[in-house]
Amino acid sequence: MLSILVIEAIYLISPFSVAYCFFHLGLSPVRSTDRTGPDRLIRSGLSTEPENRFGSRFLTQNRPLIVPTPPPPPPTAARSAATPPTHDQYDINIDQKTAWVQAGATLGELYYKIWKKSKVHAFPAGVCTTLGVGGHFSGGGYGTMLRKYGLSIDNVVDAKIVDAKGRVLDRKGMGEDVFWAIRGGGGASFGVILAYKINLVPVPPLVTVFNVPKTLEENATDLVYRWQHIADKLDNNLFTRAVLQPIPGKKTGELTAGASFIALFLGDSNNLVSIMNENFPELGLKKEDCKEITWIKSVLFLAYFPDGTPETALLDRNLASPSAFKMKSDYVKTPFPKDALQGLMDTVAKSGTIQVMFNAYGGKMKEIPESETAFPHRAGNIYKIQYLFNWNEAGPAVEKQNIDAMRNLYSYMTPYVSKNPREAFLNYRDIDIGSSDNGPNAYDQAKVYGVKYFKNNFDRLVKVKTEFDPENFFQNEQSIPPSKQFNNRGR
Ligand SMILES: Cc1cc2nc3c(=O)[nH]c(=O)nc-3n(C[C@H](O)[C@H](O)[C@H](O)COP(=O)(O)OP(=O)(O)OC[C@H]3O[C@@H](n4cnc5c(N)ncnc54)[C@H](O)[C@@H]3O)c2cc1C
């Protein structure tokens, strides 16, 4: 137990990753999910219901993982560009426009390290800078450059994984099927990912951002309604999101709802204003609303760091807030009616804590076929919704109240979002959409959540799992099970 705690503590505070723990501390046995302590779990978006907190029930369902400790590499060993780093978390090669990044790095660290080497390269990944590369990439990984460059996984070209037999395999070793599966299918069903090789993407020396808040009196509802009609059709260099949230009303203590329109444009403000005014004149965007800043500053801006925050803040691994939360997701294929939006705004205002984010799709997202990676939510989506409920008070009563409110809202949204299946984003894990006990009925149980997360890719994931981890060594409440219908070795 002590060694488990030590591993967790080292993982959380050290600049090194899971790979470092395995190879350099040589601690074994460990469990596949030891690295998922309460702090890490809170980042994952899994349900905050007591039984599903990163507590005993989750951990006891995971079996010990014994990883042989290889001898340390000779100190002078030369590394090829394709070899992942052993001591550093990053191995960035600007000439080749590639990098190896270990799974224990945070996104903020990755962005910062790239920026230190080049001001005109970046990587398309999430907005929240304390997210871990390990889970984030394996579930897809979207951010404000998805319309230009797709998801993180669309820019991952190799990986190192520890399989159930303790072998360390690269893309060639694991094979194309497993490499396909860990790009969007969640790494935790297949092994422990040590590092990813990524392609860096070009960004201009200056990009443009804005955050324009609108109140109900300023026609926030109409604007969001209108935004739905243009968000996925804009220039691919432009990503926009609409964030619906409670805001103080005119009277003391009163809450109403507002919508903020937020954007990253890989270009200058003149161009941005003209694109916006041509496609979305109702917003009335002016040049004064825009900021031309470096890409790295845009990361800080979009993650709500205050103006003037230095780039080194991206290296801070501490979470901004220790609050509990629950997330859910939806995909929207047709703009929903104004009265439905009105109802949503009312709910947001009454909730006092909910944030609903509409993230524009289209662009590169619609060009990549659904079967290219395990992440299937591509063409046909105007935008993805992220529902986020968070609260600071402790106790089951408050938890129940908030989770019930979230479920009521999710139910309210049913007519307006994707159907058959009602699609969901793996990175916003939601235990409400199904779970598995990893017993004899695991395939049927997993299919319930599996088709929502993976659509037609679910069966292929089961097939890969059956081949790669037939004993279901790597399992959790929402993992991919092996199945005998795909291989006699399955259950
Ligand atoms: C505040 C907030 C903002 C977010 N913003 C975004 C966003 O902008 N874009 C986006 O796409 N997502 C976003 N997410 C979701 C986020 O991508 C997921 O929560 C993701 O799983 C985080 O990965 P992690 O490694 O930090 O989390 P963890 O909780 O450590 O891991 C999550 C899952 O991945 C598995 N995993 C982690 N590391 C490995 C590994 N090395 N090998 C195998 N399996 C592994 C874990 O076992 C677990 O199942 C956000 C979440 C939060 C809480």
PDBQT file of the ligand as one rigid body, heavy atoms in Angstrom, charges set to zero:
ROOT
HETATM    1  C1  LIG A 501     -11.860  20.921 -16.325  1.00  0.00    +0.000 C 
HETATM    2  C2  LIG A 501     -11.789  19.982 -17.480  1.00  0.00    +0.000 A 
HETATM    3  C3  LIG A 501     -11.571  20.467 -18.772  1.00  0.00    +0.000 A 
HETATM    4  C4  LIG A 501     -11.487  19.593 -19.845  1.00  0.00    +0.000 A 
HETATM    5  N1  LIG A 501     -11.267  20.096 -21.090  1.00  0.00    +0.000 NA
HETATM    6  C5  LIG A 501     -11.138  19.248 -22.127  1.00  0.00    +0.000 A 
HETATM    7  C6  LIG A 501     -10.851  19.732 -23.432  1.00  0.00    +0.000 A 
HETATM    8  O1  LIG A 501     -10.687  20.935 -23.669  1.00  0.00    +0.000 OA
HETATM    9  N2  LIG A 501     -10.754  18.829 -24.438  1.00  0.00    +0.000 N 
HETATM   10  C7  LIG A 501     -10.913  17.477 -24.224  1.00  0.00    +0.000 A 
HETATM   11  O2  LIG A 501     -10.806  16.689 -25.173  1.00  0.00    +0.000 OA
HETATM   12  N3  LIG A 501     -11.181  17.010 -22.990  1.00  0.00    +0.000 NA
HETATM   13  C8  LIG A 501     -11.278  17.846 -21.946  1.00  0.00    +0.000 A 
HETATM   14  N4  LIG A 501     -11.519  17.350 -20.702  1.00  0.00    +0.000 N 
HETATM   15  C9  LIG A 501     -11.637  15.892 -20.526  1.00  0.00    +0.000 C 
HETATM   16  C10 LIG A 501     -10.262  15.263 -20.417  1.00  0.00    +0.000 C 
HETATM   17  O3  LIG A 501      -9.679  15.141 -21.711  1.00  0.00    +0.000 OA
HETATM   18  C11 LIG A 501     -10.413  13.858 -19.798  1.00  0.00    +0.000 C 
HETATM   19  O4  LIG A 501     -10.859  14.014 -18.484  1.00  0.00    +0.000 OA
HETATM   20  C12 LIG A 501      -9.135  13.060 -19.864  1.00  0.00    +0.000 C 
HETATM   21  O5  LIG A 501      -9.454  11.732 -19.554  1.00  0.00    +0.000 OA
HETATM   22  C13 LIG A 501      -8.086  13.569 -18.922  1.00  0.00    +0.000 C 
HETATM   23  O6  LIG A 501      -6.949  12.738 -18.956  1.00  0.00    +0.000 OA
HETATM   24  P1  LIG A 501      -6.017  12.599 -17.655  1.00  0.00    +0.000 P 
HETATM   25  O7  LIG A 501      -4.864  11.715 -18.024  1.00  0.00    +0.000 OA
HETATM   26  O8  LIG A 501      -5.740  13.951 -17.110  1.00  0.00    +0.000 OA
HETATM   27  O9  LIG A 501      -7.027  11.942 -16.610  1.00  0.00    +0.000 OA
HETATM   28  P2  LIG A 501      -7.009  10.595 -15.763  1.00  0.00    +0.000 P 
HETATM   29  O10 LIG A 501      -8.174  10.735 -14.833  1.00  0.00    +0.000 OA
HETATM   30  O11 LIG A 501      -5.683  10.336 -15.189  1.00  0.00    +0.000 OA
HETATM   31  O12 LIG A 501      -7.313   9.482 -16.835  1.00  0.00    +0.000 OA
HETATM   32  C14 LIG A 501      -8.531   9.402 -17.518  1.00  0.00    +0.000 C 
HETATM   33  C15 LIG A 501      -8.660   8.027 -18.132  1.00  0.00    +0.000 C 
HETATM   34  O13 LIG A 501      -7.566   7.765 -18.997  1.00  0.00    +0.000 OA
HETATM   35  C16 LIG A 501      -6.832   6.630 -18.557  1.00  0.00    +0.000 C 
HETATM   36  N5  LIG A 501      -5.406   6.921 -18.695  1.00  0.00    +0.000 N 
HETATM   37  C17 LIG A 501      -4.744   7.985 -18.226  1.00  0.00    +0.000 A 
HETATM   38  N6  LIG A 501      -3.441   7.890 -18.529  1.00  0.00    +0.000 NA
HETATM   39  C18 LIG A 501      -3.280   6.723 -19.191  1.00  0.00    +0.000 A 
HETATM   40  C19 LIG A 501      -2.153   6.060 -19.750  1.00  0.00    +0.000 A 
HETATM   41  N7  LIG A 501      -0.942   6.564 -19.647  1.00  0.00    +0.000 N 
HETATM   42  N8  LIG A 501      -2.355   4.868 -20.350  1.00  0.00    +0.000 NA
HETATM   43  C20 LIG A 501      -3.580   4.334 -20.429  1.00  0.00    +0.000 A 
HETATM   44  N9  LIG A 501      -4.681   4.916 -19.916  1.00  0.00    +0.000 NA
HETATM   45  C21 LIG A 501      -4.527   6.099 -19.307  1.00  0.00    +0.000 A 
HETATM   46  C22 LIG A 501      -7.215   6.464 -17.083  1.00  0.00    +0.000 C 
HETATM   47  O14 LIG A 501      -7.071   5.142 -16.655  1.00  0.00    +0.000 OA
HETATM   48  C23 LIG A 501      -8.664   6.896 -17.114  1.00  0.00    +0.000 C 
HETATM   49  O15 LIG A 501      -9.478   5.867 -17.607  1.00  0.00    +0.000 OA
HETATM   50  C24 LIG A 501     -11.627  18.212 -19.624  1.00  0.00    +0.000 A 
HETATM   51  C25 LIG A 501     -11.832  17.721 -18.329  1.00  0.00    +0.000 A 
HETATM   52  C26 LIG A 501     -11.905  18.600 -17.279  1.00  0.00    +0.000 A 
HETATM   53  C27 LIG A 501     -12.105  18.052 -15.913  1.00  0.00    +0.000 C 
ENDROOT
TORSDOF 0
